[in-house]
Amino acid sequence: MKLAFLLFEYFPYGGLQRDMVAIATKALERGHQVTVFTRAWHGDPAPVEGLEVRTLPSAARSNHASDADFARRVTALLDGFDRVVGFNKMPGLDWYYAADGCLADRYQGLKTLLPRYRSKLAMEAAVFGADATTGVLSISPPQKALYQHHYGTPDARFVSLPPGIRRDRVQPADHLHRRTVLRAELGISEVTPMLLFVGSGFRTKGLDRALQALAGLPGDARLFVVGEDKAAPYQRQARRLGLEGRVHFMGGRDDVPAWLWAADLLVHPAYAENTGTVLLEAAIAGLPVLTTRACGYADYIRDADLGRVLDDPTPESLAAAARELLALDRPAWWEKAARFAEQADIYSLTDHAVDAIEGEPPGAGQ
């Protein structure tokens, strides 16, 4: 089959972008042709052998206008493709990979009269409207419920996917050696509490909360931030909180597993997170997780007792939970994490996604 994957913008450290590449890789392994259409591509021009990338740059002055312009222009290039799969919301899709949250639940009142919000909501309605025909590859039950509440999307148009965690995050047999090596490189002793924050999009993922929590921990505790975003506002916050020398911004990195194995606690106090892949990556890496109910995958952490899930945390409650998790018996925790990594169905997203794409879209007969 000839598959067209549509994505507004590619950058190598985004969760949506990594999911797109993983699904494209699985489709290529099955013998399909995959062409990615995007208005901007950053990073390796060929991250997967056989993947074709076509860029459609936009001269529009705003993001929402650029998105709408891309959606209009790409339509003329889709003849001859067997399936059109969108990784952002736009008209004309056979399938939409639902990695983003429901905008209709966030944009309400007078805000919806502004051009930016009207445009984004129109794109969302083109996918989820009750009379639309797009099939939805759903990865978050809470978000599915919100879409159905606001749009009345029929249940038959959703295909629910399990998580797609990469197995290279699983704690290896020599994890203690790897842990020692990285901590030595960082100048962190074995007994120094090492907190880790992973993700691009510092605001929605709650980096401000993580800094507040760090301020409530002993003075030797350190926080390492791995991800691409504007660090300056959080560096200023760290100075206001008296955290000079305790917060380290490492940028986007390709060696995330090494950081998971080296740290003592993942701190991910998100305000909004459709799934939260890093929660499960940390869990199978043997790292306790401190997160919030806002994350779609938080139930995995709660149900398997792999950390703490807070509803609406205060700095004090986050710091208290962090102290509790940092005091855990580490070898016993690693054994529990290994059992979860072996038994949980958290690896097969790409197989299920390509299975669905190969089939007939559920709205095709409408």
N, C-alpha and C positions, 0 to 999 in steps of 0.2 A: 504494500500500500504506500501511497505518497501522502505524507503527513505534513501539514503546515502548523508550526507552533508560533503563536503570536505573543510577544512580550514587549511592553513599552520600553524597558531599559534593562540591560544586563550589566551587573558588576559581580565580581567573583565571590564576594563574601556574604551576599544576601541569601537568606534561607529559601525564598521563592525561587531565586535563580539556581541555587544548587538542586532544588527539587526538579526544576525543568531539565537541567542537564542529566540528572539521574534517570528521569523518565525517557528522555531522548536516547540515552545510552541503551536502555533496555529495549526500546523499539528498534534501534539499529541492530542489536544482537539478534533480534527475531527476523531480520532481513528487510525491514521497512526502510524507506527513504524519508529522511527528516530534514526539513528546511525551517530554520528559525527566521522570522521576520521581526525586526526590532528597529526603533528609531535611534538607539544608541547602544553601542557594545563596548565595554571597557574590559581590559584584561586580555588573556590569551585568546587570539582570534580563532583558534581551533582546539577547544578543550577536549573534544572527543573526535577520534578519527572517523571520517565519513559524514560528520555533521556539516551541513551547509548553512551559512549565515548570510542574510541579506539585510542591509541597513537602509532605512528610509529616514534620513535626517529631516528635522522640521525647523522652519524658521520662525515658528510662532513664539510669542514673547512670554507665555505663561505655560505652566505644566499642563493645566487642563485643556488649553487650546492645542498644545502639542499632542496630547493623547487623542483628542478628537480628530485632529488632522491625520495622525497615523491610522486611526481606525477607518477613516474615509479612503485614504490612499491605498491601503493594503488590500481592500476589497477587490480592486481591479486586477490583482496579481494572484488570485486564488483559484482561477479556473484550472481544472486538471488535478486538483488535490482531492484525495478520497475522504480525508477528515481534516477539519480545521479545529485546532485545540487552542484555547486562549488561556494564558496565565495571568491576564488582567481582564477586567470586565469591559466588554465592547459588543456591538451588534455582530451578527453573522457567524456565530460560533456553533459548531456541532457539540463541542464539549468545553466546559469551563472548569479549570482546576481551582477550587475554592480555598485559596490560601489566605485571602484577605477577609476581614470582618465586614459585617453588614453596615453599610453607610446610612441606610434609612433609619437605623436605630440610633445613630450618632448625630445625624444632621436633621434638626427639627426646628420649627418656628420660623422666624424671619430670615434666619441664615439660609434657608432653602431658596430664597428669592435671588440670592447673589449668583452671578454667572458661573463661578467656579463650582458651587455646590449643585446648581441645576444640571450642569454638564455631567458631573460624576454620578448623580442620581439617575440621570437618563441612561447612562451606560449600564448601571446596575440593573435598572428595570428591563433593559433589553435582554439580559440574561435570566433574571429571576421572575419577571412578570408572569402572571398565571397563564397568559395566552402565548408566551414565548415557547420556543421549541428546543432550547439548549439543554443538553444533559449536564448534570453537575457532579463532578468528582469531589465528594465531600470528605473533609478530613477533620471536622470539628462538630460533634453533635450539638453543642450549645449554639454555634453560629447557624447551623441548619435550622434550628428551631426559630431563631430570629428572622431568617429569610422567609420562612413559611408564615410567620406571624405578620410580617409587613407586606408580603407580596402574594400570599396564598399559593405559593409554588407547589404543584402536586408532588406527593411523595414519590411517585413512580419516576420522576425525572432525576432523582438523586441516586448515586452509587456511593456507598460509604466505603472509605479506604482505611485500612489499618495504618499505623505509623510506618515510616520507612527509614529506620535508624541504620546507619552504616555499622557493619560489624567490626570495623577497625577501631571502634571506640571501646570495645570490650577489653576489660583489664587483662593484659598479657601476663604470662607466667613470670616474666622478669620485671614486673611493674615497680617493685621496690628499688631495683637498680636504676630504672629510668627516672623514678621520682627523685632519687638522690642526686643524679647527674644534673637535672634541670634546676633543682633547688640550689645546688652548688654554683651553677652558672649565674643564678639570680642573687647569690649572696644571702640565701634564706636557710637558716639552720633547720634541722629536723623538728625541733620543738617550737619553732615560730609559727603561729597560726597564719595560714595562707588562704585567703578568700579569693574566689575567682568569679568574675562577671564576664559572660560571653554573649556577644550579640551586637549587631549594628542597629541603630535606632535607640540611642541612649534614653531618650525621654520616655517613650512608651514602655520600654523594658525596665524602667524604674531605677536608673543609676543614681538619681538623687536620693532615693530611699536607701540604696546600698551604702552610700557615703554616710548617711545619718546613722545607719546601723553600725558601721565601722567606728564611728565616734563614741559609741557606747561600749566598745570592747577594749580590752587591755591595750596599753600603748605599744606593745610589740607586734600586734596583729597588722597584717598587710593585705591590701586589696589590689589585685592585678586585673586590668580591664583589657579584654581581647575583643576587638571589633573596630569597624570604621565608622566614625561619626565626628562631629565637632566636639573636641575635648575642652576647649577654653572655658565654657560656662561651668563645667564640673570641676575644672582645676581651680576656678575662683571659689566655688562652693567648698572644696576641700580646704583651701586656705582659711576661709571664714570659720570652718569647723575645727581648725587647729590640726589638720591631718598632713601637714607638710612632711614629705619623705615616706608617707605610709600608703600612698596611692600611686600606682604606676600604669600609664597608658601605653599599651604594647601595639596598638593598631591592629588591622586585619592580618590574620596569619593562616598558614596552611597546616600548621602542626598542632591543631586544637587538641587531639588526643593526648599529646605529651603534657599539656597544661592540665587536663582533667586528671591524669594519673599523679601529677605532682602536688595538686592543691589539697586542702583539707575540707573545703566547703564551697559549693556553688551557691551564689546569691543571685536570685532572679526574681526580684519583687515587682513584677510587671503590673502596669496599669491596664494594659490591653495586650493580648497575645492569642492569636487564633489557635495555635497549637502549643508551641514551646518545645521544639525538637531538642533543644539543648538540655531540657530536663531529663529526658530519657537517655541522651548521650552520657550525661553525668552519672545517671543511675547505673548503667551497665559498666561504666568505668570505675565504679566503686566509690563514687563521691557522694556524700550526703547532699540533699537539695533543700534549699530554703526558697519557697516561692509563694505565689498568691493564687487565689481562686480564679483570677482573671485569665489564667492560662488554660487552654483547651486540654492539655495533657496532664493537668494537675491531679486528676483523679488517679492516674497511674501511680503517682508518687504517694498519694494518700492511701490507696487500697493496698499497695505493697509495703507500706510503712518504710519508705525510702527517704524520708525527710520530714519537713513540716510545711503544711499548706495553710496560709493565713488568709482571712477574708479581707479585711481592710486594715492593714498593719500600721501601727504607729512606730516611730523610731525605737521606742522602748520595747515594744513587743518583738520587733525584728531583732534587736540586740539580744534579748533574752533567749529567743529561739536559736540564734546563732551560737550563743554560749552553750546551750544544751547540746547542739549537734557537734560542736567542736570537742565536747567532753566524751563522746561515744567511744566505746571499745573498738578500735579500728579493725583488727583482724576479724572479729565477729561480724562487723559490718561488711567487710569485703566478701565473706562467705555468703551472706544474704544477697548481696548484689550479684554474685556469680550465679546463684540459683535463679534469680530473676532474669538475668541475661540469657540463661539456657532455656528457660521455660516460656517466656512471654512471647506473644505473637506481635512483634514490633518491627519486623524487618521487611515485610512483603509489600509495601506500598507500590513500588514500581511495577511489580508483576500484576497486581490487581488493576492498576491504572491502565496499563497497556492492554490487558484483557478487555477492559471496558471500551477503550478507544477502538479496538479491532471490531467490536460488535456494532450493531446499529444504534445510533443515538436514540434514547427513549422518546424524544419528541419528533422523530422523523416522520411518523405517520400522521401528525396533526395537520 
